[in-house]
């Protein structure tokens, strides 16, 4: 089976960088892409903004491929090339569903929610394999009905003839340079050779030793402790599931034919890359060093505090934050980057530059290295604040690379 890929919500291309092990940019600014995964089509669209910085970066690096920059909801799904693997990092949103006004139209998902665009592509193109990434709070969303949104996704997969497994992975637990926790979801069509093979394996073994994630990111076995859920019992359709479902999903799990097994797993830790190893070994531009005013501001932001506040109803309360270290420890991997990286914000990385003995922010290249992108990946004419934003939105490419190596073996066995 050919290793063809369609990439949704592509951002600046983290899935593609990871799967094809891209490490550099050529003289023309294009990615030196020599991997085995052939990307047929991609889509990146940022709503409510005229300037499409992420797409421009992706298109510059992968100029030879078919890259779409329109709202995915406007794309005719039949026009998307047939492919083996569908990938994408999509937003965590409210996936609730309801009955349509016309029974002829069946069940409707909430408008504007991007999961339903993924679902529509699954219906139309029926890819054999799917790999998705999201924030780990997806497992507990929404707060008033824990687990409902993820259960809707699993039910959709199952109704369409897919089984899937998931795993919350912290990149730093497996040698990465950033403590970034994300959920990864792998779905496969039951009719594939792989699907038929997995049907004969104990679900708990899939979670702890035999599944894609267990082979890519080994865990200490906790066999026999998985919770079991059934997405059929008490839920005639997605509407009933949306209205009634509430359950606890653990950090790992497996679902096939509406039956879910889920358990908390313990990583077999690998030595991570410390911040000291991703720093640029050059003279750093003075603009990245903190002024006395910024030093004072960060001292306040990162310090412990209890601030009296009043909510919109007039209720008074204290907003409290615990103290952080005044700057980041260079012997540890980086903290999770947010889209506010580089701004005067509590979450921004601040380090003590050993050459200058002064506090500074990370450079855009150092942020790219935290996500294991090639240096200057986002230097495509976008403003520097957007380079930080893109890395706060991106995934750790090395995680995708490890998953891709195992997934490649799976596809090699397909007819």
PEHU-V717327 format. One record per pair of residues at least 24 apart in sequence whose C-alpha atoms are under 6 Angstrom apart, sorted by the first residue. I is the first residue (numbers start at 0). J is the second residue. If there is no record, write none. Layout:
BEGIN
i=I j=J
i=I j=J
END
This chain:
BEGIN
i=0 j=413
i=0 j=414
i=2 j=36
i=3 j=36
i=3 j=37
i=3 j=38
i=3 j=82
i=3 j=83
i=4 j=37
i=4 j=38
i=4 j=39
i=4 j=82
i=4 j=84
i=4 j=85
i=5 j=38
i=5 j=39
i=5 j=40
i=5 j=41
i=5 j=85
i=6 j=41
i=6 j=86
i=6 j=87
i=7 j=41
i=7 j=42
i=7 j=87
i=8 j=42
i=8 j=43
i=8 j=87
i=9 j=43
i=10 j=53
i=11 j=53
i=11 j=56
i=11 j=57
i=12 j=57
i=13 j=396
i=17 j=396
i=17 j=397
i=17 j=399
i=17 j=400
i=18 j=399
i=18 j=400
i=18 j=403
i=22 j=373
i=23 j=373
i=29 j=60
i=30 j=60
i=40 j=65
i=40 j=66
i=41 j=66
i=41 j=67
i=42 j=67
i=42 j=68
i=43 j=68
i=44 j=68
i=44 j=69
i=44 j=70
i=56 j=379
i=76 j=120
i=81 j=124
i=82 j=126
i=83 j=126
i=83 j=127
i=84 j=126
i=84 j=128
i=84 j=129
i=85 j=129
i=86 j=129
i=86 j=130
i=86 j=131
i=87 j=131
i=88 j=131
i=88 j=132
i=88 j=133
i=91 j=137
i=94 j=148
i=95 j=241
i=96 j=238
i=97 j=238
i=127 j=187
i=127 j=188
i=128 j=186
i=128 j=187
i=129 j=185
i=129 j=186
i=130 j=184
i=130 j=185
i=131 j=183
i=131 j=184
i=132 j=182
i=132 j=183
i=133 j=181
i=133 j=182
i=134 j=181
i=134 j=182
i=135 j=181
i=135 j=182
i=138 j=248
i=144 j=245
i=145 j=245
i=146 j=245
i=146 j=246
i=147 j=244
i=147 j=245
i=157 j=256
i=157 j=257
i=160 j=188
i=160 j=189
i=161 j=187
i=161 j=188
i=161 j=189
i=162 j=186
i=162 j=187
i=162 j=254
i=162 j=255
i=163 j=253
i=163 j=254
i=164 j=252
i=164 j=253
i=165 j=251
i=165 j=252
i=166 j=250
i=166 j=251
i=167 j=250
i=171 j=271
i=172 j=268
i=172 j=269
i=173 j=268
i=173 j=269
i=174 j=269
i=174 j=270
i=174 j=271
i=174 j=272
i=175 j=271
i=175 j=272
i=176 j=271
i=176 j=272
i=176 j=273
i=176 j=332
i=176 j=369
i=177 j=332
i=177 j=333
i=177 j=334
i=177 j=369
i=178 j=333
i=178 j=334
i=178 j=335
i=179 j=335
i=192 j=413
i=206 j=252
i=215 j=401
i=215 j=402
i=217 j=267
i=218 j=265
i=218 j=266
i=218 j=267
i=219 j=265
i=225 j=260
i=225 j=261
i=225 j=262
i=226 j=260
i=226 j=261
i=227 j=259
i=227 j=260
i=228 j=258
i=228 j=259
i=229 j=257
i=229 j=258
i=230 j=257
i=272 j=332
i=273 j=330
i=273 j=331
i=273 j=332
i=274 j=329
i=274 j=331
i=274 j=332
i=274 j=333
i=275 j=329
i=278 j=365
i=287 j=359
i=287 j=360
i=288 j=358
i=288 j=359
i=289 j=358
i=289 j=359
i=300 j=345
i=301 j=345
i=326 j=350
i=336 j=391
i=337 j=391
i=338 j=388
i=338 j=391
i=338 j=392
i=340 j=387
i=370 j=395
i=371 j=395
i=371 j=396
END
